Amino acid sequence: MQSGSDVRDQANVLASVVVDAAIEVHRILGPGLLESAYEAALAYELGLRGITVERQVLLPVHYKGEYLDAGFRLDLVVGKLLIVELKAVQHIEPIHEAQLLTYLRLSGRWLGLLLNFNVPLMKNGIRRMVNG
């Protein structure tokens, strides 16, 4: 069994790879596309780098001992550790950050990335968020 620090170290390494891959996707595609195009391209780019990616992962809500399908879907789960929420919006709003934090809490994961591809420079569209 891995310690908490080992999981966090792995999540940090994955986050670094995702950021590099997102910069590559943005360099090639640029801003202005739909979120779904960036999701497909980023998943493909991560696959090229040998990273396991799941797309549109169902996230049920645990409520009074039951798991309820509330319609939540995680855009990408990378290496089973990292949640990546993708946006193609004018500005990241507090609701987008709250969404990712909720996903982290509900899934029990520690680290997430909020990536907005609708920016001139991808480095300006990256938000790293932690649970706790």
Phi, psi and omega in degrees: 000138182275145176283165178300323180290326176295317179297317180294321177298316179296318179297320178296319177297315178299319179300320178297318179294319180297317179299315178300317180294320179296320177297320178295315179299314181294322178300320183278314186269330183072179178280168171106357179264172175286154179306321183299326178292318179292323178298312180297316182292319180292318177299318179296314181298318178294322175300320177299331181269007176079020182259134178285129182227134171247138181250145175051056183279125178296133178236099179285160177257128177274117184221116178051048176082001180239150173261122183249135174280103182261008178085007178284135176225129176277129181303304179221140167241120186254124178058026181063001185246328192245127174267132176239116178256125185256143176223156171222070188235164180298315181215145170288127180255160176305328179295327178293319177294318178298322178300311180295318178299321177296316178299319178298314181296312182295328182271347183075017178268158186266321191235140176218156174239135173252115185244120176254114183274354182268056180225153178295320178240125185301327181302336178276354181251017185249125173234128177258132182225143180239151178266110177098000000 
